Amino acid sequence: MNGPLEGPGKDSGEALVTQPQTITESSHKRWRRRAHNGHNESDFRAAFHAAQLPMAIVDPNGRVLTANRALGALLGVEARRLTARPIAELAGLGLDGRVRSAYHEALQGRTDRMSCTRRLKHADGHTLWAEITVTPTSRGGEALLSIADISERRDLQERLRHLQMHDPVTRLPNRTLFFERLAGALADSATGRTGLCYIDLDGFKAVNDTLGHRIGDSLLDAVAQRLTQCAEAGGGTECGGHLVARLGGDEFALLVESSTGTEQLTQLAQSVLAALQRPFDLAGQRLSVSASIGVVERETAGTTATELMQAADTTLYWAKADGKARWTLFDPERNAHRMTRQALSSTLRRAVERGEFVLEYQPIVGFADDMLRGVEALVRWRHPQFGTLGPDRFIGLAEENGAIVPLGRWVLEESCRQARRWMRQHHGPPLYISVNVAVRQVWDSDLVQDVADILEETGLPAGLLQLELTESAVMGSAGRPLQALQALSEMGVRIAIDDFGTGYSNLAYLSRLPVRALKLDGTFVRGFRTARHQNPADETIVTALVQLAHKLGLTVTAECVEGPAQAERLRRIGCDTGQGWHYAKPMEADRIAEMLVRVAV
């Protein structure tokens, strides 16, 4: 007959303890006390065999000398058939080094007792949980083995754990079990790969808010069933590879513990999208939802649960930002760009204080005579880690986090100071300085007062300062922005619309704004590159814009002039000034000074 006790396995729940259960401890004390006090052998054996606690006496080699009826009943065999069998075979204690060592220590009397938890196998095939205790006696090296049935307690613990580890709405594993399983998957494999689909429902909040939490919960349960079906169709089960979990709210996760590659993960994500796009019929309501899914796949070695979840969260954000109802695969380059954005955004304000920004100036030249009329100030960030960065890398971030206010004031002040310096150093017609202004500077600071203070401090005439605002920021201006523009114009400051032609293009509205100049967007000018390759529509549009602007008393500057053919055609059309690489790239202030010297000569 095979041993009726199963050895410990990965899920056996084995526990080696040093303190016995109360019933076991009292029974052992009673038997040891009787033997010590010299009770006669017949009384001892009678009590032993009549005891309700399953027990056996074993010799120093671990063989069963005698077993009581309770032990036989517990295992479903006659007690006498257990005699002479090694306890290691009986209980499977030899299968675990830690338990085996403790067992031998107890048999030899070097410890007072040993105890472990095992799953036993009854003769009829069912299993039960038991606490097995071995205690040395004073009877010539014998030891007392006792087994306490703890199946009910163990079952209760399992039920409580199941409740603690599963979501009550969907009955899926919850966040706690998911992270336990994820950590285990990453720890158990040194060579495999782990994949994750991080799922967020699109539009679930609207369902909850309009139809109530009862329908919302029903929808979550229905979604969970479809996710489980997708996992099973993909070759996974909760125990064997694909774990579907509800992480909270309308967020779910599908963990693939032994991923075969990104293709497996993306196919799984696509099947989830298709499954969730089918309408749900719930309590007479026909509901439609979609999902955004972040897909991540990593080598298990060297990956932590935190890192994997951060990557999944980032990728889910991309899926939502890209339009929702889609899956997005983690992209290391895109993530590096995001990390760079975060690093830049968090240090912008301190960079202004540390003086990390510098200005370059691009000449603005008259088409009629090719004379230098003004310059546009362009800010650069000399970042200690990323090198010199153009405005396209940080101006948007500065507008988002409010750093554009101190940065914009610094640019304005430095530009005016430099323009005044050129004016003092070089005789002749002075240059005007053109400075870009973000609409947030108008709302979040007193731009009018800032300009007045800077002009007074630097001594630059107001007429030599031009402020550029984007077309979308100016068109439709009302309230504070319009009041600021009017006050600046009355002060003598020139107002220009930058990138004109890309926004509203409402020329009629220009007559009601204090605007003095338009800067044509480079997309129009690029069609003028050569006589052979030209876009007739661009020339027609530019011609009409220039003529109408002149009728409104506005000057026109063409941006992105890159060659002589463009310059000649724009001059012929009637543009007033131009800037671009045909004339000069942005340059340092000293080179502008050199240009002024050459002009004077």
DRENVOGU-72358 format. One line per 10 residues: their letters; for each residue x, y, z of C-alpha. Coordinates in pm, 1 decimal, m for minus. Example, Ala and Ser with C-alpha at 12.3 -4.5 7.8 and 13.67 -1.06 7.14 Angstrom:
# residues 2
as	1230.0:m450.0:780.0 ~ 1367.0:m106.0:714.0
# end
This chain:
# residues 601
mngplegpgk	0.0:0.0:0.0 ~ 132.7:343.9:m87.1 ~ 176.6:596.0:189.7 ~ m151.5:774.3:262.6 ~ 13.2:1110.9:312.7 ~ 108.7:1344.7:29.9 ~ 446.1:1510.3:43.2 ~ 475.4:1888.9:34.4 ~ 440.8:2053.7:m301.2 ~ 445.5:2410.9:m423.7
dsgealvtqp	87.5:2464.2:m308.5 ~ 84.4:2227.6:m13.2 ~ 75.8:2510.2:235.9 ~ 337.5:2337.6:449.7 ~ 430.6:2525.8:766.0 ~ 693.8:2426.6:1018.7 ~ 603.2:2565.7:1360.7 ~ 748.7:2556.9:1708.9 ~ 427.5:2594.0:1908.6 ~ 163.4:2313.6:1902.2
qtitesshkr	m211.9:2351.9:1894.0 ~ m372.2:2349.5:2240.8 ~ m523.8:2002.4:2204.9 ~ m193.3:1857.3:2085.1 ~ 7.2:2020.4:2360.0 ~ m223.4:1903.2:2639.2 ~ m235.3:1546.4:2501.9 ~ 141.5:1526.6:2481.7 ~ 185.8:1656.3:2831.4 ~ m62.8:1402.7:2958.1
wrrrahnghn	108.2:1107.1:2789.5 ~ 456.7:1216.3:2893.2 ~ 342.4:1274.7:3251.1 ~ 185.8:928.1:3271.6 ~ 500.6:758.8:3143.1 ~ 719.0:959.2:3380.3 ~ 501.8:882.6:3682.9 ~ 532.1:508.5:3620.5 ~ 176.6:420.7:3521.2 ~ 163.7:55.6:3432.2
esdfraafha	201.1:m39.0:3068.2 ~ m150.5:m178.0:3029.3 ~ m313.8:142.0:3151.3 ~ m93.1:345.3:2918.1 ~ m173.8:131.9:2614.7 ~ m545.8:128.8:2696.0 ~ m554.6:504.8:2718.9 ~ m341.3:539.4:2405.2 ~ m568.1:324.6:2191.8 ~ m886.9:478.6:2333.2
aqlpmaivdp	m773.6:839.2:2274.2 ~ m968.3:1040.6:2019.7 ~ m651.8:1221.5:1907.0 ~ m484.2:1027.5:1621.2 ~ m143.4:914.6:1751.6 ~ 144.0:671.9:1694.3 ~ 455.4:570.7:1887.4 ~ 771.2:568.4:1672.6 ~ 1119.7:437.3:1740.5 ~ 1444.9:639.8:1706.4
ngrvltanra	1468.3:528.6:1344.6 ~ 1126.3:665.0:1268.2 ~ 936.1:338.2:1234.7 ~ 585.8:309.7:1374.9 ~ 578.3:84.8:1680.7 ~ 205.8:118.5:1736.1 ~ m77.0:339.2:1614.0 ~ m412.4:403.2:1776.3 ~ m753.8:351.1:1621.1 ~ m809.9:725.9:1578.2
lgallgvear	m508.4:746.3:1347.0 ~ m630.6:452.3:1143.0 ~ m975.5:609.2:1114.9 ~ m824.9:942.0:1009.4 ~ m631.5:776.1:726.7 ~ m897.4:517.6:635.9 ~ m685.2:210.9:715.1 ~ m662.5:m35.9:1003.0 ~ m424.3:87.4:1271.6 ~ m229.9:m239.4:1278.3
rltarpiael	m141.3:m199.7:908.9 ~ 54.9:113.1:995.5 ~ 291.0:m75.7:1227.2 ~ 657.2:m111.6:1123.7 ~ 628.3:148.7:851.5 ~ 876.8:439.0:846.5 ~ 716.9:759.5:961.0 ~ 902.9:938.1:681.4 ~ 714.0:722.8:430.1 ~ 392.4:765.9:620.9
aglgldgrvr	400.9:1142.6:640.7 ~ 628.5:1224.7:351.9 ~ 856.2:1410.8:589.6 ~ 1167.3:1306.4:402.0 ~ 1067.7:1507.4:96.3 ~ 1162.1:1840.9:248.6 ~ 1505.9:1912.5:385.0 ~ 1392.8:2161.8:643.7 ~ 1120.6:1935.0:781.4 ~ 1340.4:1628.4:760.8
sayhealqgr	1611.8:1797.4:965.9 ~ 1365.7:1908.4:1232.4 ~ 1213.2:1560.1:1234.8 ~ 1546.5:1388.3:1302.0 ~ 1628.8:1641.9:1570.6 ~ 1305.5:1549.5:1749.8 ~ 1359.7:1173.9:1707.3 ~ 1703.4:1199.7:1864.1 ~ 1568.6:1402.2:2152.5 ~ 1771.6:1711.6:2065.4
tdrmsctrrl	1459.1:1927.7:2046.1 ~ 1143.0:1918.0:2251.8 ~ 917.3:1884.7:1948.8 ~ 864.6:1951.2:1579.1 ~ 546.1:2040.9:1402.3 ~ 444.2:2092.0:1040.9 ~ 129.5:2129.0:835.2 ~ 61.4:1874.0:561.6 ~ m214.1:1781.5:321.1 ~ m295.0:1413.5:389.2
khadghtlwa	m453.5:1166.6:154.6 ~ m730.4:944.6:288.3 ~ m755.7:587.5:160.9 ~ m1073.9:673.4:m32.4 ~ m888.2:946.6:m223.1 ~ m1007.7:1265.5:m56.8 ~ m756.0:1493.9:109.8 ~ m749.7:1670.8:442.8 ~ m525.0:1922.9:610.5 ~ m352.3:1819.4:929.9
eitvtptsrg	m98.4:1945.3:1178.3 ~ 159.5:1673.5:1246.6 ~ 358.8:1689.3:1569.0 ~ 648.9:1467.3:1683.5 ~ 753.4:1486.1:2050.2 ~ 1027.6:1278.0:2221.6 ~ 921.9:1074.7:2526.5 ~ 1122.6:932.8:2814.5 ~ 1039.2:577.2:2704.7 ~ 1372.6:455.8:2573.9
geallsiadi	1412.0:695.0:2278.3 ~ 1058.0:660.8:2155.5 ~ 867.5:957.2:2015.9 ~ 499.6:1035.8:2009.5 ~ 344.2:1128.2:1672.8 ~ 8.7:1304.1:1676.1 ~ m206.4:1435.5:1393.5 ~ m471.3:1706.2:1442.6 ~ m726.5:1744.1:1163.6 ~ m736.7:2117.4:1077.3
serrdlqerl	m932.0:2085.3:752.3 ~ m1223.2:2301.7:868.8 ~ m991.0:2572.9:991.0 ~ m791.7:2551.7:671.6 ~ m1105.5:2565.6:457.6 ~ m1219.7:2874.5:647.6 ~ m882.9:3036.7:592.9 ~ m903.0:2958.9:222.4 ~ m1253.1:3103.4:198.9 ~ m1144.0:3418.4:380.1
rhlqmhdpvt	m839.4:3449.2:158.1 ~ m1054.9:3405.7:m149.7 ~ m1280.4:3688.1:m31.7 ~ m979.6:3906.3:42.3 ~ m816.9:3832.6:m293.3 ~ m1118.6:3856.1:m527.1 ~ m1337.2:4140.0:m643.6 ~ m1695.6:4106.8:m511.9 ~ m1854.0:4255.0:m826.7 ~ m1679.3:4052.6:m1097.7
rlpnrtlffe	m1539.8:3766.6:m886.5 ~ m1209.6:3819.5:m1063.6 ~ m879.1:3830.3:m876.7 ~ m839.8:4174.8:m725.3 ~ m547.3:4416.5:m716.9 ~ m382.7:4243.9:m420.0 ~ m384.3:3899.4:m581.0 ~ m278.7:4044.5:m915.2 ~ 34.1:4204.1:m769.2 ~ 109.1:3890.7:m568.2
rlagaladsa	86.1:3684.2:m885.6 ~ 287.4:3937.9:m1086.2 ~ 564.3:3947.6:m827.5 ~ 570.5:3568.5:m821.5 ~ 592.0:3545.8:m1199.0 ~ 883.9:3787.0:m1210.4 ~ 1063.8:3608.4:m926.0 ~ 1016.0:3250.7:m1048.5 ~ 1159.0:3285.3:m1399.3 ~ 1508.8:3403.6:m1483.8
tgrtglcyid	1493.9:3350.6:m1860.0 ~ 1132.2:3394.6:m1970.6 ~ 925.0:3697.5:m2063.8 ~ 619.8:3850.1:m1901.1 ~ 345.4:4040.1:m2081.2 ~ 66.3:4266.3:m1962.0 ~ m243.3:4422.6:m2116.9 ~ m359.8:4713.5:m1900.2 ~ m724.2:4785.7:m1984.6 ~ m938.2:5090.3:m1909.6
ldgfkavndt	m1298.7:5120.8:m2026.4 ~ m1387.9:5427.3:m2234.0 ~ m1710.2:5595.2:m2130.5 ~ m1781.8:5385.1:m1821.7 ~ m1826.8:5690.3:m1598.5 ~ m2110.2:5812.7:m1820.2 ~ m2287.1:5477.2:m1778.0 ~ m2247.1:5488.9:m1401.7 ~ m2362.6:5851.0:m1378.3 ~ m2665.6:5818.1:m1603.6
lghrigdsll	m2790.2:5465.3:m1537.1 ~ m2672.1:5410.2:m1179.4 ~ m2424.8:5184.4:m1002.3 ~ m2640.3:4870.9:m1034.6 ~ m2620.2:4882.2:m1415.1 ~ m2258.1:4989.2:m1386.7 ~ m2175.5:4683.7:m1177.2 ~ m2361.1:4458.5:m1419.9 ~ m2159.0:4604.2:m1703.0 ~ m1832.7:4542.0:m1515.4
davaqrltqc	m1934.8:4182.0:m1454.6 ~ m2020.1:4133.1:m1821.7 ~ m1688.3:4288.7:m1924.5 ~ m1507.3:4052.3:m1686.3 ~ m1673.6:3751.3:m1850.0 ~ m1566.9:3860.8:m2196.3 ~ m1211.6:3926.4:m2080.3 ~ m1199.5:3579.1:m1927.6 ~ m1322.9:3428.8:m2254.9 ~ m1049.4:3615.9:m2443.5
aeagggtecg	m786.4:3484.9:m2201.9 ~ m911.3:3127.5:m2236.4 ~ m925.1:3155.4:m2615.2 ~ m566.8:3279.2:m2606.7 ~ m452.1:2961.1:m2433.8 ~ m444.5:3088.4:m2079.4 ~ m627.1:3027.3:m1754.4 ~ m600.5:3185.4:m1412.6 ~ m381.5:2900.2:m1292.6 ~ m185.3:2830.1:m1606.0
ghlvarlggd	m62.9:3149.9:m1764.4 ~ m319.4:3426.3:m1828.4 ~ m455.3:3600.9:m1521.2 ~ m750.9:3836.5:m1563.7 ~ m790.0:4077.5:m1272.3 ~ m993.1:4383.7:m1184.7 ~ m756.9:4643.6:m1042.6 ~ m1030.2:4882.6:m935.0 ~ m1293.5:5109.9:m1090.5 ~ m1309.8:5032.8:m1461.5
efallvesst	m948.1:4916.1:m1483.4 ~ m859.9:4555.2:m1563.9 ~ m535.8:4371.1:m1627.6 ~ m452.6:4063.8:m1830.4 ~ m123.8:3909.0:m1719.4 ~ 60.3:3667.4:m1948.8 ~ 320.6:3494.7:m1736.2 ~ 502.2:3309.0:m2012.8 ~ 481.5:3546.7:m2305.4 ~ 598.3:3430.5:m2646.4
gteqltqlaq	646.7:3784.1:m2776.8 ~ 473.1:4111.8:m2855.5 ~ 272.0:3951.0:m3135.5 ~ 94.3:3730.8:m2882.1 ~ 21.3:4031.8:m2663.6 ~ m106.4:4253.5:m2945.2 ~ m329.3:3975.9:m3081.3 ~ m471.5:3933.6:m2732.9 ~ m529.7:4308.7:m2705.1 ~ m701.5:4311.8:m3044.1
svlaalqrpf	m930.7:4026.8:m2939.6 ~ m1021.1:4220.3:m2623.8 ~ m1107.1:4530.2:m2828.0 ~ m1326.2:4326.9:m3060.6 ~ m1500.1:4149.8:m2772.4 ~ m1579.9:4470.6:m2584.0 ~ m1704.1:4654.3:m2891.9 ~ m1998.7:4417.6:m2919.4 ~ m2302.5:4573.1:m2745.0 ~ m2404.9:4457.0:m2397.7
dlagqrlsvs	m2770.8:4382.2:m2319.7 ~ m2822.7:4447.9:m1948.3 ~ m3157.9:4479.3:m1769.5 ~ m3329.6:4600.1:m2082.9 ~ m3049.9:4844.3:m2162.5 ~ m2834.4:4804.4:m2472.1 ~ m2494.4:4949.3:m2389.9 ~ m2184.9:5003.8:m2598.4 ~ m1840.0:5067.9:m2458.0 ~ m1487.8:5051.2:m2587.2
asigvveret	m1152.3:5016.4:m2419.6 ~ m805.5:5167.0:m2425.9 ~ m526.3:4914.9:m2372.6 ~ m162.3:4959.8:m2285.4 ~ 48.8:4661.6:m2394.9 ~ 387.7:4589.9:m2236.8 ~ 618.9:4289.8:m2274.2 ~ 949.7:4254.9:m2088.4 ~ 1220.1:4005.0:m2007.2 ~ 1145.3:3868.0:m1662.8
agttatelmq	1505.7:3890.3:m1543.7 ~ 1581.1:4232.1:m1401.4 ~ 1221.2:4356.8:m1425.0 ~ 1025.8:4460.1:m1115.6 ~ 650.1:4473.8:m1075.1 ~ 670.5:4850.2:m1021.9 ~ 863.3:4903.3:m1345.2 ~ 625.1:4688.2:m1545.9 ~ 318.2:4864.9:m1409.7 ~ 468.8:5210.6:m1467.8
aadttlywak	535.5:5117.1:m1829.4 ~ 182.2:4977.5:m1864.8 ~ 29.2:5290.3:m1711.5 ~ 228.6:5512.5:m1947.1 ~ 125.1:5305.8:m2248.5 ~ m240.3:5313.5:m2144.4 ~ m214.1:5693.4:m2124.2 ~ m78.2:5697.2:m2480.2 ~ m368.9:5484.9:m2600.7 ~ m615.7:5731.9:m2452.1
adgkarwtlf	m423.6:6034.9:m2578.1 ~ m410.9:5885.5:m2928.8 ~ m790.1:5870.6:m2946.9 ~ m911.2:5583.6:m2723.2 ~ m1071.9:5258.1:m2844.3 ~ m729.3:5120.8:m2936.4 ~ m429.0:4933.2:m2805.7 ~ m85.1:5088.5:m2791.8 ~ 243.7:4902.2:m2757.7 ~ 509.1:5036.7:m2523.3
dpernahrmt	767.3:5238.6:m2717.8 ~ 1103.3:5298.4:m2543.6 ~ 1178.9:5604.1:m2760.1 ~ 842.8:5761.4:m2692.0 ~ 885.4:5689.2:m2323.9 ~ 1230.8:5849.2:m2325.9 ~ 1075.9:6158.9:m2485.1 ~ 808.7:6163.7:m2215.4 ~ 1071.0:6131.7:m1944.3 ~ 1265.7:6414.9:m2104.4
rqalsstlrr	953.1:6631.2:m2109.8 ~ 898.8:6562.4:m1742.8 ~ 1259.3:6643.7:m1661.0 ~ 1243.8:6967.8:m1859.5 ~ 908.2:7070.7:m1715.8 ~ 1018.9:7016.6:m1357.2 ~ 1333.9:7229.0:m1396.3 ~ 1208.1:7516.9:m1613.4 ~ 1155.6:7770.3:m1337.8 ~ 1488.6:7695.8:m1172.1
avergefvle	1658.2:7720.2:m1511.8 ~ 1534.1:8079.8:m1545.5 ~ 1674.1:8159.3:m1201.6 ~ 2007.4:7993.5:m1286.6 ~ 2045.3:8191.0:m1608.2 ~ 2047.5:7889.8:m1842.6 ~ 1858.4:8073.2:m2121.0 ~ 2017.7:8280.8:m2395.3 ~ 1884.4:8478.6:m2690.1 ~ 1966.5:8462.2:m3057.3
yqpivgfadd	1843.8:8713.7:m3311.5 ~ 1725.7:8661.2:m3670.5 ~ 1741.8:8960.3:m3905.5 ~ 1425.2:9102.5:m4064.4 ~ 1512.3:9257.5:m4399.5 ~ 1324.9:9499.7:m4627.1 ~ 1239.2:9348.2:m4968.1 ~ 1266.1:9682.3:m5143.8 ~ 1626.5:9760.0:m5050.0 ~ 1760.4:9451.9:m4866.5
mlrgvealvr	1827.2:9671.9:m4565.2 ~ 1818.2:9542.9:m4207.1 ~ 1501.5:9674.8:m4044.3 ~ 1468.4:9469.3:m3728.7 ~ 1540.1:9138.2:m3556.2 ~ 1329.7:8869.5:m3394.7 ~ 1448.5:8748.5:m3054.1 ~ 1454.4:8369.0:m3027.6 ~ 1518.0:8201.1:m2692.5 ~ 1745.6:7898.8:m2648.0
wrhpqfgtlg	1792.7:7679.0:m2341.7 ~ 2148.8:7571.8:m2273.3 ~ 2053.9:7270.0:m2071.3 ~ 2335.2:7114.2:m1863.6 ~ 2223.0:6759.6:m1959.0 ~ 2050.3:6782.7:m2299.1 ~ 2256.9:7056.8:m2461.9 ~ 2114.8:7357.3:m2645.8 ~ 1738.7:7327.1:m2696.0 ~ 1523.1:7528.0:m2934.7
pdrfiglaee	1193.7:7685.6:m2826.1 ~ 992.0:7401.4:m2978.1 ~ 1130.9:7175.3:m2701.6 ~ 1022.8:7380.8:m2401.8 ~ 788.9:7673.6:m2479.3 ~ 482.9:7446.2:m2481.9 ~ 588.8:7300.2:m2146.8 ~ 644.4:7648.1:m2006.1 ~ 293.1:7748.2:m2112.0 ~ 149.5:7435.6:m1948.9
ngaivplgrw	315.1:7480.2:m1609.0 ~ 316.8:7861.4:m1592.3 ~ 694.8:7901.3:m1623.4 ~ 626.6:8105.9:m1938.2 ~ 552.9:8408.8:m1717.8 ~ 901.8:8449.9:m1559.8 ~ 1070.1:8320.9:m1876.7 ~ 872.2:8558.3:m2098.0 ~ 954.4:8855.0:m1878.1 ~ 1324.6:8768.3:m1889.9
vleescrqar	1315.0:8742.2:m2270.8 ~ 1135.4:9074.3:m2296.7 ~ 1376.6:9250.4:m2062.9 ~ 1691.8:9105.5:m2222.5 ~ 1564.9:9184.5:m2575.3 ~ 1487.6:9545.9:m2493.2 ~ 1820.3:9591.6:m2319.1 ~ 2005.9:9452.6:m2622.1 ~ 1807.6:9666.1:m2867.6 ~ 1891.8:9976.3:m2663.9
rwmrqhhgpp	2259.2:9872.8:m2660.8 ~ 2264.9:9849.2:m3043.6 ~ 2091.9:10186.7:m3060.8 ~ 2363.3:10351.3:m2849.5 ~ 2652.8:10185.1:m3027.9 ~ 2547.0:10245.9:m3389.1 ~ 2421.5:10565.7:m3547.4 ~ 2163.7:10555.3:m3821.1 ~ 1811.6:10411.1:m3833.5 ~ 1761.7:10197.8:m3520.3
lyisvnvavr	1644.8:9837.2:m3532.8 ~ 1313.9:9732.6:m3389.8 ~ 1312.3:9419.6:m3172.7 ~ 1031.6:9164.2:m3217.6 ~ 947.1:8944.8:m2917.0 ~ 703.4:8652.9:m2901.6 ~ 439.3:8673.2:m2628.9 ~ 227.9:8378.5:m2511.3 ~ m137.0:8442.8:m2439.3 ~ m83.7:8305.7:m2086.3
qvwdsdlvqd	147.4:8599.7:m2018.9 ~ m149.5:8826.1:m2078.1 ~ m376.2:8631.3:m1842.2 ~ m131.1:8535.0:m1566.1 ~ 71.1:8855.6:m1538.1 ~ 33.7:9230.1:m1583.6 ~ 193.7:9240.1:m1927.0 ~ 116.3:9608.5:m1979.8 ~ 288.9:9710.1:m1656.5 ~ 580.5:9473.8:m1725.0
vadileetgl	635.6:9631.3:m2068.7 ~ 610.2:9983.8:m1928.2 ~ 861.3:9908.2:m1651.9 ~ 1107.2:9740.3:m1890.1 ~ 1092.5:10021.5:m2144.9 ~ 1152.8:10276.4:m1872.0 ~ 1436.5:10073.4:m1718.2 ~ 1617.9:10005.7:m2048.7 ~ 1542.7:10339.1:m2215.8 ~ 1419.7:10172.7:m2537.0
pagllqlelt	1156.3:10378.6:m2725.3 ~ 821.0:10201.4:m2732.4 ~ 809.9:10224.2:m3111.0 ~ 1112.1:9995.3:m3138.1 ~ 940.3:9708.6:m2957.2 ~ 715.4:9471.7:m3150.5 ~ 518.8:9203.7:m2966.5 ~ 418.6:8893.6:m3166.9 ~ 109.0:8694.5:m3069.5 ~ m26.9:8394.1:m3256.4
esavmgsagr	m332.3:8437.6:m3472.6 ~ m541.2:8196.8:m3264.3 ~ m458.0:8394.3:m2950.1 ~ m554.9:8730.9:m3100.7 ~ m861.7:8645.4:m3304.8 ~ m1175.1:8659.6:m3096.5 ~ m990.3:8838.1:m2814.6 ~ m1215.9:8996.7:m2559.6 ~ m1192.3:9122.7:m2204.2 ~ m844.4:9136.0:m2056.6
plqalqalse	m645.0:9030.5:m2367.9 ~ m810.3:9295.0:m2585.4 ~ m766.2:9560.3:m2317.2 ~ m398.4:9471.9:m2286.7 ~ m344.3:9493.4:m2663.7 ~ m512.8:9832.8:m2677.8 ~ m311.4:9966.1:m2383.8 ~ 15.2:9847.7:m2537.0 ~ m73.2:10001.0:m2872.6 ~ m158.0:10331.9:m2708.9
mgvriaiddf	182.1:10315.6:m2538.9 ~ 339.6:10302.5:m2888.7 ~ 430.8:9933.0:m2892.5 ~ 383.3:9753.9:m3227.1 ~ 147.9:9451.8:m3221.6 ~ 205.5:9178.4:m3482.3 ~ 18.5:8857.2:m3555.6 ~ 256.6:8563.2:m3596.2 ~ 197.0:8261.4:m3822.4 ~ m87.1:8441.5:m3996.4
gtgysnlayl	m297.2:8220.0:m4222.7 ~ m300.0:7907.8:m4003.5 ~ m587.8:8005.7:m3774.8 ~ m911.5:8193.1:m3818.1 ~ m782.7:8427.1:m4094.8 ~ m1062.0:8669.3:m4015.3 ~ m927.3:8980.7:m4185.3 ~ m1241.1:9179.9:m4111.1 ~ m1173.7:9136.6:m3740.8 ~ m828.7:9287.4:m3784.9
srlpvralkl	m983.4:9629.4:m3840.9 ~ m1106.5:9626.4:m3480.8 ~ m773.0:9516.8:m3331.0 ~ m470.9:9739.0:m3258.8 ~ m254.7:9531.0:m3494.3 ~ 16.6:9692.8:m3710.0 ~ 186.0:9395.2:m3875.5 ~ 117.9:9046.2:m4009.9 ~ 377.6:8770.4:m4032.4 ~ 281.5:8522.0:m4303.9
dgtfvrgfrt	316.0:8159.8:m4204.3 ~ 601.1:7977.8:m4374.3 ~ 369.3:7717.4:m4529.5 ~ 261.9:7977.1:m4787.5 ~ 613.7:8096.1:m4860.6 ~ 751.2:7745.9:m4920.2 ~ 548.1:7724.6:m5241.7 ~ 758.0:8010.9:m5381.6 ~ 1092.6:7829.2:m5377.6 ~ 1156.8:7812.3:m5753.3
arhqnpadet	988.5:7933.6:m6067.5 ~ 959.3:7574.8:m6192.9 ~ 811.7:7424.5:m5877.5 ~ 546.9:7661.8:m5755.3 ~ 194.0:7643.9:m5627.6 ~ m28.5:7897.2:m5808.2 ~ m282.9:7884.2:m5526.5 ~ m19.7:7993.6:m5272.3 ~ 71.7:8298.3:m5482.0 ~ m293.6:8389.9:m5525.6
ivtalvqlah	m357.6:8364.8:m5150.3 ~ m45.8:8559.4:m5053.7 ~ m118.9:8831.1:m5307.4 ~ m472.5:8874.4:m5174.6 ~ m353.6:8879.5:m4813.4 ~ m86.0:9140.5:m4881.8 ~ m321.1:9366.6:m5074.3 ~ m591.7:9351.9:m4809.4 ~ m341.4:9398.8:m4526.7 ~ m204.7:9710.9:m4695.1
klgltvtaec	m556.5:9850.1:m4736.1 ~ m598.8:9803.5:m4358.7 ~ m274.4:9990.0:m4297.1 ~ m76.1:9680.4:m4193.2 ~ 274.9:9581.1:m4294.8 ~ 349.3:9222.5:m4400.7 ~ 653.3:9011.8:m4310.9 ~ 714.6:8679.7:m4487.3 ~ 876.2:8406.3:m4277.7 ~ 1091.0:8113.6:m4396.1
vegpaqaerl	1244.2:8290.6:m4698.5 ~ 1507.4:8038.2:m4804.9 ~ 1618.2:8141.9:m5154.5 ~ 1645.3:8428.8:m5402.8 ~ 1351.4:8310.9:m5613.8 ~ 1122.5:8329.1:m5312.8 ~ 1257.4:8670.9:m5215.2 ~ 1207.0:8811.1:m5566.3 ~ 850.4:8687.3:m5600.6 ~ 755.3:8811.3:m5253.9
rrigcdtgqg	906.5:9151.2:m5334.8 ~ 707.2:9160.6:m5658.8 ~ 385.3:9070.9:m5475.6 ~ 443.1:9357.2:m5235.5 ~ 556.7:9201.4:m4907.9 ~ 731.3:9461.7:m4694.9 ~ 991.1:9255.4:m4508.7 ~ 1116.6:8900.1:m4488.8 ~ 1321.7:8676.5:m4268.3 ~ 1474.6:8334.0:m4321.9
whyakpmead	1792.0:8151.7:m4410.0 ~ 1817.9:8340.5:m4742.4 ~ 1921.5:8638.6:m4534.7 ~ 2064.1:8487.2:m4218.8 ~ 2013.6:8218.0:m3958.8 ~ 1948.8:8319.7:m3597.1 ~ 2271.9:8453.2:m3452.1 ~ 2428.8:8600.4:m3140.1 ~ 2400.3:8970.1:m3059.7 ~ 2764.4:9044.1:m3151.2
riaemlvrva	2709.9:8928.5:m3509.9 ~ 2410.1:9161.1:m3543.0 ~ 2639.9:9439.8:m3425.4 ~ 2889.0:9346.2:m3697.6 ~ 2613.2:9365.9:m3959.4 ~ 2523.2:9713.6:m3838.2 ~ 2885.7:9821.5:m3870.1 ~ 2902.1:9696.6:m4231.8 ~ 2580.3:9878.9:m4316.7 ~ 2713.0:10202.6:m4166.9
v	3032.2:10174.7:m4369.5
# end
